[in-house]
Amino acid sequence: MPPDLSPHLQAEECNILINLLKESHKNYMEKRIKSREHGNAMRKRLFNPLEESEK
């Protein structure tokens, strides 16, 4: 994450752009975490198929 830019702001347009950037970073990380969790679950099923059917 980039450092806090608030000391360098001079206009409201900058605030809007920085907030949009922060939201974009947050959304990207949430999607990446979900994707990683999905991949881990798929690998577990792929390499341990008997454990899933025994449960």
C-alpha positions as CSV (number, residue, x, y, z in Angstrom):
1,M,0.0,0.0,0.0
2,P,1.3,3.5,-0.8
3,P,2.0,5.8,2.2
4,D,-0.6,8.2,3.4
5,L,-0.7,11.1,1.0
6,S,-2.9,13.4,3.1
7,P,-0.1,15.9,4.0
8,H,0.5,16.6,0.4
9,L,-3.1,17.2,-0.7
10,Q,-4.0,20.6,-2.1
11,A,-7.3,20.1,-3.8
12,E,-10.6,18.1,-3.3
13,E,-10.0,16.4,-6.7
14,C,-6.8,14.8,-5.2
15,N,-8.8,13.5,-2.2
16,I,-11.3,11.9,-4.6
17,L,-8.6,10.3,-6.7
18,I,-6.7,9.0,-3.7
19,N,-9.9,7.6,-2.1
20,L,-10.7,5.8,-5.4
21,L,-7.2,4.4,-5.5
22,K,-7.4,3.1,-1.9
23,E,-10.8,1.5,-2.6
24,S,-9.4,-0.2,-5.7
25,H,-6.4,-1.6,-3.7
26,K,-8.8,-2.9,-1.1
27,N,-11.1,-4.6,-3.7
28,Y,-8.1,-6.1,-5.5
29,M,-6.8,-7.6,-2.3
30,E,-10.2,-9.0,-1.3
31,K,-10.5,-10.7,-4.7
32,R,-7.0,-12.0,-4.5
33,I,-7.6,-13.6,-1.1
34,K,-10.8,-15.2,-2.3
35,S,-9.0,-16.5,-5.4
36,R,-6.2,-18.0,-3.2
37,E,-8.7,-19.7,-0.9
38,H,-10.5,-21.1,-3.9
39,G,-7.2,-22.4,-5.3
40,N,-6.2,-24.0,-2.0
41,A,-9.6,-25.8,-1.8
42,M,-9.2,-27.1,-5.3
43,R,-5.7,-28.3,-4.7
44,K,-6.9,-30.1,-1.5
45,R,-9.7,-31.8,-3.4
46,L,-7.4,-32.7,-6.3
47,F,-4.6,-34.2,-4.2
48,N,-6.8,-35.7,-1.4
49,P,-10.0,-37.0,-3.2
50,L,-10.5,-39.9,-0.7
51,E,-10.7,-37.6,2.3
52,E,-13.6,-35.6,0.8
53,S,-15.7,-38.8,0.0
54,E,-15.1,-40.2,3.5
55,K,-16.6,-37.2,5.2
